[in-house]
Structures are given as C-alpha cells and as structure tokens.
C-alpha cells in the first residue's frame, strides 16, 4: 500500500490548476489577437484574387487596343504626309 503525501498532492493539484489557467489564458489571448486583426483589416479594401486577375486581363486588353490604335494613327499620318 502506498501512502500519499498531502504536500505533494497539494502541489500536484496546484500545478494542474496553473496549467489549466495558462492554457485558458493562451486561448483567450489568441482569440483576442484574431479579433483585433479582423477589426483592423475590416476597414481596408481588399479584392479577391479572381477580381484582381479579371482587372489585370482587362488592363492588358486595353493596352493591346491602345497599341493597335497607335499603330493605326501612325499609319494614317504617314499616308497623309505621303511618306
């Protein structure tokens, strides 16, 4: 039969309680940090990757059209000047 030392038993209970408290505090700190980040980021305007890619494709198409129009204008100007 093993006898239990009350001082050791109390120390073990205290250590278990401290570990539980620390885990709870860590969890609360993490949740609080996440909430603060959501609030900070909520005021900013972000776009999805899909929206970004769509606008990028539109800009590329507009650039190609502008280049084509520039070439056409240059061609018409050269015909007008007779070169």
N, CA, C and O atoms as a Maestro MAE file, in Angstrom:
{
 s_m_m2io_version
 :::
 2.0.0
}

f_m_ct {
 s_m_title
 :::
 protein
 m_atom[332] {
  # First column is atom index #
  i_m_mmod_type
  r_m_x_coord
  r_m_y_coord
  r_m_z_coord
  i_m_residue_number
  s_m_chain_name
  s_m_pdb_residue_name
  s_m_pdb_atom_name
  i_m_atomic_number
  :::
  1 25 0.835 -1.167 0.000 1 A "UNK " " N  " 7
  2 3 0.000 0.000 0.000 1 A "UNK " " CA " 6
  3 2 0.892 1.246 0.000 1 A "UNK " " C  " 6
  4 15 1.875 1.347 0.733 1 A "UNK " " O  " 8
  5 25 0.505 2.161 -0.838 2 A "UNK " " N  " 7
  6 3 1.316 3.360 -0.985 2 A "UNK " " CA " 6
  7 2 0.648 4.500 -0.237 2 A "UNK " " C  " 6
  8 15 -0.547 4.739 -0.407 2 A "UNK " " O  " 8
  9 25 1.396 5.194 0.577 3 A "UNK " " N  " 7
  10 3 0.832 6.323 1.307 3 A "UNK " " CA " 6
  11 2 1.042 7.583 0.470 3 A "UNK " " C  " 6
  12 15 2.065 7.727 -0.200 3 A "UNK " " O  " 8
  13 25 0.083 8.480 0.510 4 A "UNK " " N  " 7
  14 3 0.152 9.696 -0.288 4 A "UNK " " CA " 6
  15 2 0.528 10.859 0.601 4 A "UNK " " C  " 6
  16 15 -0.105 11.094 1.630 4 A "UNK " " O  " 8
  17 25 1.538 11.574 0.213 5 A "UNK " " N  " 7
  18 3 1.987 12.736 0.958 5 A "UNK " " CA " 6
  19 2 1.057 13.907 0.625 5 A "UNK " " C  " 6
  20 15 0.931 14.259 -0.548 5 A "UNK " " O  " 8
  21 25 0.411 14.514 1.605 6 A "UNK " " N  " 7
  22 3 -0.540 15.596 1.323 6 A "UNK " " CA " 6
  23 2 0.129 16.826 0.713 6 A "UNK " " C  " 6
  24 15 -0.508 17.538 -0.063 6 A "UNK " " O  " 8
  25 25 1.360 17.091 1.033 7 A "UNK " " N  " 7
  26 3 2.059 18.250 0.462 7 A "UNK " " CA " 6
  27 2 2.270 18.035 -1.036 7 A "UNK " " C  " 6
  28 15 2.064 18.947 -1.836 7 A "UNK " " O  " 8
  29 25 2.683 16.823 -1.407 8 A "UNK " " N  " 7
  30 3 2.896 16.512 -2.828 8 A "UNK " " CA " 6
  31 2 1.562 16.540 -3.563 8 A "UNK " " C  " 6
  32 15 1.487 17.051 -4.681 8 A "UNK " " O  " 8
  33 25 0.517 16.003 -2.961 9 A "UNK " " N  " 7
  34 3 -0.806 16.003 -3.580 9 A "UNK " " CA " 6
  35 2 -1.298 17.436 -3.811 9 A "UNK " " C  " 6
  36 15 -1.860 17.742 -4.862 9 A "UNK " " O  " 8
  37 25 -1.083 18.304 -2.829 10 A "UNK " " N  " 7
  38 3 -1.477 19.700 -2.982 10 A "UNK " " CA " 6
  39 2 -0.662 20.382 -4.077 10 A "UNK " " C  " 6
  40 15 -1.193 21.179 -4.851 10 A "UNK " " O  " 8
  41 25 0.623 20.066 -4.137 11 A "UNK " " N  " 7
  42 3 1.485 20.640 -5.165 11 A "UNK " " CA " 6
  43 2 1.031 20.191 -6.558 11 A "UNK " " C  " 6
  44 15 1.009 20.992 -7.492 11 A "UNK " " O  " 8
  45 25 0.674 18.925 -6.696 12 A "UNK " " N  " 7
  46 3 0.198 18.400 -7.983 12 A "UNK " " CA " 6
  47 2 -1.100 19.100 -8.386 12 A "UNK " " C  " 6
  48 15 -1.270 19.464 -9.550 12 A "UNK " " O  " 8
  49 25 -2.017 19.292 -7.435 13 A "UNK " " N  " 7
  50 3 -3.273 19.989 -7.722 13 A "UNK " " CA " 6
  51 2 -3.001 21.430 -8.169 13 A "UNK " " C  " 6
  52 15 -3.612 21.933 -9.112 13 A "UNK " " O  " 8
  53 25 -2.077 22.072 -7.468 14 A "UNK " " N  " 7
  54 3 -1.723 23.445 -7.803 14 A "UNK " " CA " 6
  55 2 -1.116 23.518 -9.209 14 A "UNK " " C  " 6
  56 15 -1.451 24.409 -9.990 14 A "UNK " " O  " 8
  57 25 -0.228 22.584 -9.521 15 A "UNK " " N  " 7
  58 3 0.396 22.566 -10.844 15 A "UNK " " CA " 6
  59 2 -0.642 22.316 -11.937 15 A "UNK " " C  " 6
  60 15 -0.590 22.948 -12.991 15 A "UNK " " O  " 8
  61 25 -1.580 21.404 -11.699 16 A "UNK " " N  " 7
  62 3 -2.635 21.143 -12.675 16 A "UNK " " CA " 6
  63 2 -3.520 22.364 -12.883 16 A "UNK " " C  " 6
  64 15 -3.900 22.679 -14.010 16 A "UNK " " O  " 8
  65 25 -3.842 23.038 -11.809 17 A "UNK " " N  " 7
  66 3 -4.665 24.245 -11.904 17 A "UNK " " CA " 6
  67 2 -3.929 25.333 -12.678 17 A "UNK " " C  " 6
  68 15 -4.522 26.009 -13.519 17 A "UNK " " O  " 8
  69 25 -2.645 25.502 -12.396 18 A "UNK " " N  " 7
  70 3 -1.848 26.514 -13.089 18 A "UNK " " CA " 6
  71 2 -1.767 26.199 -14.578 18 A "UNK " " C  " 6
  72 15 -1.865 27.100 -15.411 18 A "UNK " " O  " 8
  73 25 -1.587 24.922 -14.916 19 A "UNK " " N  " 7
  74 3 -1.514 24.531 -16.325 19 A "UNK " " CA " 6
  75 2 -2.838 24.822 -17.025 19 A "UNK " " C  " 6
  76 15 -2.839 25.314 -18.154 19 A "UNK " " O  " 8
  77 25 -3.953 24.531 -16.383 20 A "UNK " " N  " 7
  78 3 -5.261 24.823 -16.963 20 A "UNK " " CA " 6
  79 2 -5.489 26.309 -17.151 20 A "UNK " " C  " 6
  80 15 -6.032 26.749 -18.164 20 A "UNK " " O  " 8
  81 25 -5.065 27.074 -16.158 21 A "UNK " " N  " 7
  82 3 -5.208 28.528 -16.236 21 A "UNK " " CA " 6
  83 2 -4.361 29.091 -17.371 21 A "UNK " " C  " 6
  84 15 -4.826 29.947 -18.124 21 A "UNK " " O  " 8
  85 25 -3.143 28.628 -17.498 22 A "UNK " " N  " 7
  86 3 -2.265 29.091 -18.579 22 A "UNK " " CA " 6
  87 2 -2.843 28.751 -19.950 22 A "UNK " " C  " 6
  88 15 -2.793 29.567 -20.869 22 A "UNK " " O  " 8
  89 25 -3.390 27.545 -20.083 23 A "UNK " " N  " 7
  90 3 -3.997 27.145 -21.357 23 A "UNK " " CA " 6
  91 2 -5.175 28.055 -21.694 23 A "UNK " " C  " 6
  92 15 -5.341 28.464 -22.843 23 A "UNK " " O  " 8
  93 25 -5.985 28.366 -20.697 24 A "UNK " " N  " 7
  94 3 -7.125 29.259 -20.907 24 A "UNK " " CA " 6
  95 2 -6.688 30.663 -21.278 24 A "UNK " " C  " 6
  96 15 -7.272 31.291 -22.162 24 A "UNK " " O  " 8
  97 25 -5.653 31.158 -20.597 25 A "UNK " " N  " 7
  98 3 -5.151 32.498 -20.902 25 A "UNK " " CA " 6
  99 2 -4.571 32.551 -22.313 25 A "UNK " " C  " 6
  100 15 -4.764 33.534 -23.028 25 A "UNK " " O  " 8
  101 25 -3.869 31.507 -22.710 26 A "UNK " " N  " 7
  102 3 -3.306 31.446 -24.060 26 A "UNK " " CA " 6
  103 2 -4.415 31.460 -25.101 26 A "UNK " " C  " 6
  104 15 -4.336 32.169 -26.104 26 A "UNK " " O  " 8
  105 25 -5.444 30.670 -24.849 27 A "UNK " " N  " 7
  106 3 -6.570 30.600 -25.781 27 A "UNK " " CA " 6
  107 2 -7.256 31.969 -25.890 27 A "UNK " " C  " 6
  108 15 -7.571 32.418 -26.992 27 A "UNK " " O  " 8
  109 25 -7.483 32.623 -24.762 28 A "UNK " " N  " 7
  110 3 -8.119 33.937 -24.772 28 A "UNK " " CA " 6
  111 2 -7.261 34.980 -25.479 28 A "UNK " " C  " 6
  112 15 -7.781 35.817 -26.218 28 A "UNK " " O  " 8
  113 25 -5.952 34.933 -25.256 29 A "UNK " " N  " 7
  114 3 -5.049 35.876 -25.913 29 A "UNK " " CA " 6
  115 2 -5.074 35.675 -27.421 29 A "UNK " " C  " 6
  116 15 -5.096 36.645 -28.179 29 A "UNK " " O  " 8
  117 25 -5.070 34.429 -27.853 30 A "UNK " " N  " 7
  118 3 -5.102 34.127 -29.285 30 A "UNK " " CA " 6
  119 2 -6.397 34.634 -29.913 30 A "UNK " " C  " 6
  120 15 -6.378 35.246 -30.981 30 A "UNK " " O  " 8
  121 25 -7.526 34.376 -29.243 31 A "UNK " " N  " 7
  122 3 -8.830 34.821 -29.750 31 A "UNK " " CA " 6
  123 2 -8.883 36.353 -29.811 31 A "UNK " " C  " 6
  124 15 -9.392 36.925 -30.775 31 A "UNK " " O  " 8
  125 25 -8.355 37.003 -28.778 32 A "UNK " " N  " 7
  126 3 -8.344 38.462 -28.752 32 A "UNK " " CA " 6
  127 2 -7.498 39.035 -29.875 32 A "UNK " " C  " 6
  128 15 -7.893 40.011 -30.512 32 A "UNK " " O  " 8
  129 25 -6.340 38.441 -30.124 33 A "UNK " " N  " 7
  130 3 -5.472 38.903 -31.205 33 A "UNK " " CA " 6
  131 2 -6.153 38.729 -32.554 33 A "UNK " " C  " 6
  132 15 -6.071 39.606 -33.414 33 A "UNK " " O  " 8
  133 25 -6.817 37.610 -32.736 34 A "UNK " " N  " 7
  134 3 -7.538 37.382 -34.004 34 A "UNK " " CA " 6
  135 2 -8.629 38.423 -34.201 34 A "UNK " " C  " 6
  136 15 -8.804 38.953 -35.298 34 A "UNK " " O  " 8
  137 25 -9.355 38.709 -33.136 35 A "UNK " " N  " 7
  138 3 -10.442 39.688 -33.225 35 A "UNK " " CA " 6
  139 2 -9.900 41.076 -33.543 35 A "UNK " " C  " 6
  140 15 -10.477 41.795 -34.359 35 A "UNK " " O  " 8
  141 25 -8.799 41.456 -32.909 36 A "UNK " " N  " 7
  142 3 -8.190 42.759 -33.203 36 A "UNK " " CA " 6
  143 2 -7.716 42.830 -34.644 36 A "UNK " " C  " 6
  144 15 -7.847 43.872 -35.285 36 A "UNK " " O  " 8
  145 25 -7.166 41.737 -35.165 37 A "UNK " " N  " 7
  146 3 -6.725 41.721 -36.569 37 A "UNK " " CA " 6
  147 2 -7.918 41.846 -37.513 37 A "UNK " " C  " 6
  148 15 -7.852 42.563 -38.511 37 A "UNK " " O  " 8
  149 25 -9.009 41.146 -37.195 38 A "UNK " " N  " 7
  150 3 -10.219 41.250 -38.033 38 A "UNK " " CA " 6
  151 2 -10.725 42.691 -38.054 38 A "UNK " " C  " 6
  152 15 -11.104 43.207 -39.105 38 A "UNK " " O  " 8
  153 25 -10.729 43.334 -36.890 39 A "UNK " " N  " 7
  154 3 -11.194 44.725 -36.812 39 A "UNK " " CA " 6
  155 2 -10.272 45.647 -37.603 39 A "UNK " " C  " 6
  156 15 -10.742 46.527 -38.325 39 A "UNK " " O  " 8
  157 25 -8.969 45.450 -37.470 40 A "UNK " " N  " 7
  158 3 -8.004 46.296 -38.175 40 A "UNK " " CA " 6
  159 2 -8.095 46.091 -39.681 40 A "UNK " " C  " 6
  160 15 -8.035 47.054 -40.446 40 A "UNK " " O  " 8
  161 25 -8.239 44.852 -40.105 41 A "UNK " " N  " 7
  162 3 -8.281 44.541 -41.531 41 A "UNK " " CA " 6
  163 2 -9.654 44.843 -42.131 41 A "UNK " " C  " 6
  164 15 -9.776 45.019 -43.344 41 A "UNK " " O  " 8
  165 25 -10.679 44.904 -41.295 42 A "UNK " " N  " 7
  166 3 -12.033 45.119 -41.787 42 A "UNK " " CA " 6
  167 2 -12.214 46.459 -42.470 42 A "UNK " " C  " 6
  168 15 -13.023 46.576 -43.391 42 A "UNK " " O  " 8
  169 25 -11.483 47.463 -42.043 43 A "UNK " " N  " 7
  170 3 -11.611 48.789 -42.636 43 A "UNK " " CA " 6
  171 2 -10.870 48.945 -43.947 43 A "UNK " " C  " 6
  172 15 -11.051 49.940 -44.648 43 A "UNK " " O  " 8
  173 25 -10.056 47.993 -44.279 44 A "UNK " " N  " 7
  174 3 -9.272 48.077 -45.512 44 A "UNK " " CA " 6
  175 2 -10.040 47.433 -46.661 44 A "UNK " " C  " 6
  176 15 -10.811 46.491 -46.476 44 A "UNK " " O  " 8
  177 25 -9.805 47.971 -47.846 45 A "UNK " " N  " 7
  178 3 -10.459 47.423 -49.030 45 A "UNK " " CA " 6
  179 2 -9.522 46.442 -49.709 45 A "UNK " " C  " 6
  180 15 -8.500 46.831 -50.275 45 A "UNK " " O  " 8
  181 25 -9.875 45.181 -49.649 46 A "UNK " " N  " 7
  182 3 -9.104 44.141 -50.312 46 A "UNK " " CA " 6
  183 2 -9.952 43.529 -51.414 46 A "UNK " " C  " 6
  184 15 -11.179 43.500 -51.321 46 A "UNK " " O  " 8
  185 25 -9.303 43.046 -52.442 47 A "UNK " " N  " 7
  186 3 -10.014 42.357 -53.522 47 A "UNK " " CA " 6
  187 2 -9.584 40.900 -53.543 47 A "UNK " " C  " 6
  188 15 -8.500 40.542 -53.081 47 A "UNK " " O  " 8
  189 25 -10.448 40.084 -54.082 48 A "UNK " " N  " 7
  190 3 -10.101 38.671 -54.198 48 A "UNK " " CA " 6
  191 2 -9.114 38.487 -55.349 48 A "UNK " " C  " 6
  192 15 -8.960 39.366 -56.197 48 A "UNK " " O  " 8
  193 25 -8.466 37.363 -55.364 49 A "UNK " " N  " 7
  194 3 -7.511 37.067 -56.436 49 A "UNK " " CA " 6
  195 2 -8.227 37.038 -57.785 49 A "UNK " " C  " 6
  196 15 -7.689 37.483 -58.799 49 A "UNK " " O  " 8
  197 25 -9.447 36.506 -57.778 50 A "UNK " " N  " 7
  198 3 -10.227 36.422 -59.016 50 A "UNK " " CA " 6
  199 2 -10.526 37.819 -59.565 50 A "UNK " " C  " 6
  200 15 -10.399 38.056 -60.766 50 A "UNK " " O  " 8
  201 25 -10.923 38.743 -58.687 51 A "UNK " " N  " 7
  202 3 -11.189 40.117 -59.120 51 A "UNK " " CA " 6
  203 2 -9.921 40.776 -59.647 51 A "UNK " " C  " 6
  204 15 -9.957 41.483 -60.654 51 A "UNK " " O  " 8
  205 25 -8.805 40.547 -58.971 52 A "UNK " " N  " 7
  206 3 -7.530 41.116 -59.406 52 A "UNK " " CA " 6
  207 2 -7.155 40.604 -60.787 52 A "UNK " " C  " 6
  208 15 -6.758 41.382 -61.655 52 A "UNK " " O  " 8
  209 25 -7.279 39.292 -60.994 53 A "UNK " " N  " 7
  210 3 -6.938 38.708 -62.296 53 A "UNK " " CA " 6
  211 2 -7.844 39.227 -63.405 53 A "UNK " " C  " 6
  212 15 -7.391 39.434 -64.530 53 A "UNK " " O  " 8
  213 25 -9.136 39.440 -63.090 54 A "UNK " " N  " 7
  214 3 -10.074 39.972 -64.081 54 A "UNK " " CA " 6
  215 2 -9.676 41.375 -64.496 54 A "UNK " " C  " 6
  216 15 -9.638 41.684 -65.687 54 A "UNK " " O  " 8
  217 25 -9.380 42.225 -63.529 55 A "UNK " " N  " 7
  218 3 -8.989 43.606 -63.835 55 A "UNK " " CA " 6
  219 2 -7.648 43.628 -64.569 55 A "UNK " " C  " 6
  220 15 -7.445 44.454 -65.459 55 A "UNK " " O  " 8
  221 25 -6.750 42.746 -64.211 56 A "UNK " " N  " 7
  222 3 -5.455 42.669 -64.890 56 A "UNK " " CA " 6
  223 2 -5.646 42.299 -66.363 56 A "UNK " " C  " 6
  224 15 -4.994 42.868 -67.239 56 A "UNK " " O  " 8
  225 25 -6.542 41.343 -66.631 57 A "UNK " " N  " 7
  226 3 -6.823 40.946 -68.012 57 A "UNK " " CA " 6
  227 2 -7.461 42.098 -68.785 57 A "UNK " " C  " 6
  228 15 -7.152 42.311 -69.958 57 A "UNK " " O  " 8
  229 25 -8.350 42.837 -68.127 58 A "UNK " " N  " 7
  230 3 -8.975 43.991 -68.778 58 A "UNK " " CA " 6
  231 2 -7.937 45.056 -69.121 58 A "UNK " " C  " 6
  232 15 -7.984 45.647 -70.199 58 A "UNK " " O  " 8
  233 25 -7.010 45.297 -68.212 59 A "UNK " " N  " 7
  234 3 -5.955 46.288 -68.455 59 A "UNK " " CA " 6
  235 2 -5.053 45.842 -69.602 59 A "UNK " " C  " 6
  236 15 -4.643 46.660 -70.426 59 A "UNK " " O  " 8
  237 25 -4.745 44.554 -69.657 60 A "UNK " " N  " 7
  238 3 -3.908 44.030 -70.732 60 A "UNK " " CA " 6
  239 2 -4.603 44.214 -72.082 60 A "UNK " " C  " 6
  240 15 -3.975 44.622 -73.059 60 A "UNK " " O  " 8
  241 25 -5.901 43.912 -72.128 61 A "UNK " " N  " 7
  242 3 -6.667 44.062 -73.367 61 A "UNK " " CA " 6
  243 2 -6.718 45.530 -73.787 61 A "UNK " " C  " 6
  244 15 -6.570 45.846 -74.967 61 A "UNK " " O  " 8
  245 25 -6.926 46.427 -72.819 62 A "UNK " " N  " 7
  246 3 -6.964 47.860 -73.119 62 A "UNK " " CA " 6
  247 2 -5.615 48.336 -73.647 62 A "UNK " " C  " 6
  248 15 -5.552 49.165 -74.554 62 A "UNK " " O  " 8
  249 25 -4.544 47.809 -73.077 63 A "UNK " " N  " 7
  250 3 -3.202 48.192 -73.553 63 A "UNK " " CA " 6
  251 2 -2.976 47.719 -74.980 63 A "UNK " " C  " 6
  252 15 -2.415 48.450 -75.796 63 A "UNK " " O  " 8
  253 25 -3.408 46.503 -75.283 64 A "UNK " " N  " 7
  254 3 -3.257 45.977 -76.639 64 A "UNK " " CA " 6
  255 2 -4.065 46.807 -77.635 64 A "UNK " " C  " 6
  256 15 -3.597 47.089 -78.738 64 A "UNK " " O  " 8
  257 25 -5.283 47.196 -77.243 65 A "UNK " " N  " 7
  258 3 -6.106 48.032 -78.118 65 A "UNK " " CA " 6
  259 2 -5.468 49.399 -78.329 65 A "UNK " " C  " 6
  260 15 -5.486 49.928 -79.440 65 A "UNK " " O  " 8
  261 25 -4.905 49.970 -77.273 66 A "UNK " " N  " 7
  262 3 -4.247 51.271 -77.385 66 A "UNK " " CA " 6
  263 2 -3.042 51.183 -78.319 66 A "UNK " " C  " 6
  264 15 -2.812 52.082 -79.128 66 A "UNK " " O  " 8
  265 25 -2.271 50.095 -78.205 67 A "UNK " " N  " 7
  266 3 -1.122 49.911 -79.089 67 A "UNK " " CA " 6
  267 2 -1.573 49.776 -80.544 67 A "UNK " " C  " 6
  268 15 -0.947 50.331 -81.448 67 A "UNK " " O  " 8
  269 25 -2.666 49.033 -80.764 68 A "UNK " " N  " 7
  270 3 -3.176 48.861 -82.129 68 A "UNK " " CA " 6
  271 2 -3.659 50.188 -82.692 68 A "UNK " " C  " 6
  272 15 -3.404 50.496 -83.856 68 A "UNK " " O  " 8
  273 25 -4.351 50.976 -81.881 69 A "UNK " " N  " 7
  274 3 -4.821 52.290 -82.338 69 A "UNK " " CA " 6
  275 2 -3.655 53.227 -82.620 69 A "UNK " " C  " 6
  276 15 -3.691 54.002 -83.575 69 A "UNK " " O  " 8
  277 25 -2.639 53.152 -81.800 70 A "UNK " " N  " 7
  278 3 -1.449 53.984 -82.011 70 A "UNK " " CA " 6
  279 2 -0.782 53.638 -83.347 70 A "UNK " " C  " 6
  280 15 -0.345 54.524 -84.081 70 A "UNK " " O  " 8
  281 25 -0.712 52.352 -83.646 71 A "UNK " " N  " 7
  282 3 -0.122 51.926 -84.919 71 A "UNK " " CA " 6
  283 2 -0.978 52.396 -86.091 71 A "UNK " " C  " 6
  284 15 -0.446 52.815 -87.119 71 A "UNK " " O  " 8
  285 25 -2.308 52.330 -85.939 72 A "UNK " " N  " 7
  286 3 -3.207 52.780 -86.998 72 A "UNK " " CA " 6
  287 2 -3.062 54.273 -87.243 72 A "UNK " " C  " 6
  288 15 -3.019 54.716 -88.391 72 A "UNK " " O  " 8
  289 25 -2.986 55.051 -86.166 73 A "UNK " " N  " 7
  290 3 -2.824 56.503 -86.289 73 A "UNK " " CA " 6
  291 2 -1.510 56.815 -86.982 73 A "UNK " " C  " 6
  292 15 -1.457 57.686 -87.851 73 A "UNK " " O  " 8
  293 25 -0.457 56.118 -86.608 74 A "UNK " " N  " 7
  294 3 0.841 56.349 -87.251 74 A "UNK " " CA " 6
  295 2 0.764 56.024 -88.743 74 A "UNK " " C  " 6
  296 15 1.339 56.737 -89.566 74 A "UNK " " O  " 8
  297 25 0.058 54.957 -89.090 75 A "UNK " " N  " 7
  298 3 -0.100 54.565 -90.494 75 A "UNK " " CA " 6
  299 2 -0.886 55.630 -91.265 75 A "UNK " " C  " 6
  300 15 -0.506 56.006 -92.373 75 A "UNK " " O  " 8
  301 25 -1.981 56.111 -90.674 76 A "UNK " " N  " 7
  302 3 -2.783 57.144 -91.327 76 A "UNK " " CA " 6
  303 2 -2.006 58.450 -91.471 76 A "UNK " " C  " 6
  304 15 -2.127 59.133 -92.488 76 A "UNK " " O  " 8
  305 25 -1.218 58.798 -90.474 77 A "UNK " " N  " 7
  306 3 -0.415 60.020 -90.546 77 A "UNK " " CA " 6
  307 2 0.618 59.913 -91.654 77 A "UNK " " C  " 6
  308 15 0.875 60.877 -92.376 77 A "UNK " " O  " 8
  309 25 1.212 58.721 -91.782 78 A "UNK " " N  " 7
  310 3 2.213 58.561 -92.845 78 A "UNK " " CA " 6
  311 2 1.568 58.619 -94.226 78 A "UNK " " C  " 6
  312 15 2.199 59.099 -95.168 78 A "UNK " " O  " 8
  313 25 0.332 58.146 -94.375 79 A "UNK " " N  " 7
  314 3 -0.364 58.246 -95.662 79 A "UNK " " CA " 6
  315 2 -0.718 59.687 -95.973 79 A "UNK " " C  " 6
  316 15 -0.663 60.108 -97.129 79 A "UNK " " O  " 8
  317 25 -1.088 60.458 -94.933 80 A "UNK " " N  " 7
  318 3 -1.441 61.857 -95.136 80 A "UNK " " CA " 6
  319 2 -0.225 62.696 -95.550 80 A "UNK " " C  " 6
  320 15 -0.333 63.591 -96.389 80 A "UNK " " O  " 8
  321 25 0.902 62.398 -94.963 81 A "UNK " " N  " 7
  322 3 2.114 63.183 -95.273 81 A "UNK " " CA " 6
  323 2 2.798 62.672 -96.527 81 A "UNK " " C  " 6
  324 15 3.695 63.324 -97.060 81 A "UNK " " O  " 8
  325 25 2.373 61.498 -97.002 82 A "UNK " " N  " 7
  326 3 2.927 60.971 -98.247 82 A "UNK " " CA " 6
  327 2 4.252 60.231 -98.065 82 A "UNK " " C  " 6
  328 15 4.987 60.061 -99.038 82 A "UNK " " O  " 8
  329 25 4.570 59.799 -96.879 83 A "UNK " " N  " 7
  330 3 5.827 59.062 -96.648 83 A "UNK " " CA " 6
  331 2 5.623 57.604 -96.798 83 A "UNK " " C  " 6
  332 15 6.567 56.830 -96.641 83 A "UNK " " O  " 8
  :::
 }
 m_bond[331] {
  # First column is bond index #
  i_m_from
  i_m_to
  i_m_order
  :::
  1 1 2 1
  2 2 3 1
  3 3 4 2
  4 3 5 1
  5 5 6 1
  6 6 7 1
  7 7 8 2
  8 7 9 1
  9 9 10 1
  10 10 11 1
  11 11 12 2
  12 11 13 1
  13 13 14 1
  14 14 15 1
  15 15 16 2
  16 15 17 1
  17 17 18 1
  18 18 19 1
  19 19 20 2
  20 19 21 1
  21 21 22 1
  22 22 23 1
  23 23 24 2
  24 23 25 1
  25 25 26 1
  26 26 27 1
  27 27 28 2
  28 27 29 1
  29 29 30 1
  30 30 31 1
  31 31 32 2
  32 31 33 1
  33 33 34 1
  34 34 35 1
  35 35 36 2
  36 35 37 1
  37 37 38 1
  38 38 39 1
  39 39 40 2
  40 39 41 1
  41 41 42 1
  42 42 43 1
  43 43 44 2
  44 43 45 1
  45 45 46 1
  46 46 47 1
  47 47 48 2
  48 47 49 1
  49 49 50 1
  50 50 51 1
  51 51 52 2
  52 51 53 1
  53 53 54 1
  54 54 55 1
  55 55 56 2
  56 55 57 1
  57 57 58 1
  58 58 59 1
  59 59 60 2
  60 59 61 1
  61 61 62 1
  62 62 63 1
  63 63 64 2
  64 63 65 1
  65 65 66 1
  66 66 67 1
  67 67 68 2
  68 67 69 1
  69 69 70 1
  70 70 71 1
  71 71 72 2
  72 71 73 1
  73 73 74 1
  74 74 75 1
  75 75 76 2
  76 75 77 1
  77 77 78 1
  78 78 79 1
  79 79 80 2
  80 79 81 1
  81 81 82 1
  82 82 83 1
  83 83 84 2
  84 83 85 1
  85 85 86 1
  86 86 87 1
  87 87 88 2
  88 87 89 1
  89 89 90 1
  90 90 91 1
  91 91 92 2
  92 91 93 1
  93 93 94 1
  94 94 95 1
  95 95 96 2
  96 95 97 1
  97 97 98 1
  98 98 99 1
  99 99 100 2
  100 99 101 1
  101 101 102 1
  102 102 103 1
  103 103 104 2
  104 103 105 1
  105 105 106 1
  106 106 107 1
  107 107 108 2
  108 107 109 1
  109 109 110 1
  110 110 111 1
  111 111 112 2
  112 111 113 1
  113 113 114 1
  114 114 115 1
  115 115 116 2
  116 115 117 1
  117 117 118 1
  118 118 119 1
  119 119 120 2
  120 119 121 1
  121 121 122 1
  122 122 123 1
  123 123 124 2
  124 123 125 1
  125 125 126 1
  126 126 127 1
  127 127 128 2
  128 127 129 1
  129 129 130 1
  130 130 131 1
  131 131 132 2
  132 131 133 1
  133 133 134 1
  134 134 135 1
  135 135 136 2
  136 135 137 1
  137 137 138 1
  138 138 139 1
  139 139 140 2
  140 139 141 1
  141 141 142 1
  142 142 143 1
  143 143 144 2
  144 143 145 1
  145 145 146 1
  146 146 147 1
  147 147 148 2
  148 147 149 1
  149 149 150 1
  150 150 151 1
  151 151 152 2
  152 151 153 1
  153 153 154 1
  154 154 155 1
  155 155 156 2
  156 155 157 1
  157 157 158 1
  158 158 159 1
  159 159 160 2
  160 159 161 1
  161 161 162 1
  162 162 163 1
  163 163 164 2
  164 163 165 1
  165 165 166 1
  166 166 167 1
  167 167 168 2
  168 167 169 1
  169 169 170 1
  170 170 171 1
  171 171 172 2
  172 171 173 1
  173 173 174 1
  174 174 175 1
  175 175 176 2
  176 175 177 1
  177 177 178 1
  178 178 179 1
  179 179 180 2
  180 179 181 1
  181 181 182 1
  182 182 183 1
  183 183 184 2
  184 183 185 1
  185 185 186 1
  186 186 187 1
  187 187 188 2
  188 187 189 1
  189 189 190 1
  190 190 191 1
  191 191 192 2
  192 191 193 1
  193 193 194 1
  194 194 195 1
  195 195 196 2
  196 195 197 1
  197 197 198 1
  198 198 199 1
  199 199 200 2
  200 199 201 1
  201 201 202 1
  202 202 203 1
  203 203 204 2
  204 203 205 1
  205 205 206 1
  206 206 207 1
  207 207 208 2
  208 207 209 1
  209 209 210 1
  210 210 211 1
  211 211 212 2
  212 211 213 1
  213 213 214 1
  214 214 215 1
  215 215 216 2
  216 215 217 1
  217 217 218 1
  218 218 219 1
  219 219 220 2
  220 219 221 1
  221 221 222 1
  222 222 223 1
  223 223 224 2
  224 223 225 1
  225 225 226 1
  226 226 227 1
  227 227 228 2
  228 227 229 1
  229 229 230 1
  230 230 231 1
  231 231 232 2
  232 231 233 1
  233 233 234 1
  234 234 235 1
  235 235 236 2
  236 235 237 1
  237 237 238 1
  238 238 239 1
  239 239 240 2
  240 239 241 1
  241 241 242 1
  242 242 243 1
  243 243 244 2
  244 243 245 1
  245 245 246 1
  246 246 247 1
  247 247 248 2
  248 247 249 1
  249 249 250 1
  250 250 251 1
  251 251 252 2
  252 251 253 1
  253 253 254 1
  254 254 255 1
  255 255 256 2
  256 255 257 1
  257 257 258 1
  258 258 259 1
  259 259 260 2
  260 259 261 1
  261 261 262 1
  262 262 263 1
  263 263 264 2
  264 263 265 1
  265 265 266 1
  266 266 267 1
  267 267 268 2
  268 267 269 1
  269 269 270 1
  270 270 271 1
  271 271 272 2
  272 271 273 1
  273 273 274 1
  274 274 275 1
  275 275 276 2
  276 275 277 1
  277 277 278 1
  278 278 279 1
  279 279 280 2
  280 279 281 1
  281 281 282 1
  282 282 283 1
  283 283 284 2
  284 283 285 1
  285 285 286 1
  286 286 287 1
  287 287 288 2
  288 287 289 1
  289 289 290 1
  290 290 291 1
  291 291 292 2
  292 291 293 1
  293 293 294 1
  294 294 295 1
  295 295 296 2
  296 295 297 1
  297 297 298 1
  298 298 299 1
  299 299 300 2
  300 299 301 1
  301 301 302 1
  302 302 303 1
  303 303 304 2
  304 303 305 1
  305 305 306 1
  306 306 307 1
  307 307 308 2
  308 307 309 1
  309 309 310 1
  310 310 311 1
  311 311 312 2
  312 311 313 1
  313 313 314 1
  314 314 315 1
  315 315 316 2
  316 315 317 1
  317 317 318 1
  318 318 319 1
  319 319 320 2
  320 319 321 1
  321 321 322 1
  322 322 323 1
  323 323 324 2
  324 323 325 1
  325 325 326 1
  326 326 327 1
  327 327 328 2
  328 327 329 1
  329 329 330 1
  330 330 331 1
  331 331 332 2
  :::
 }
}
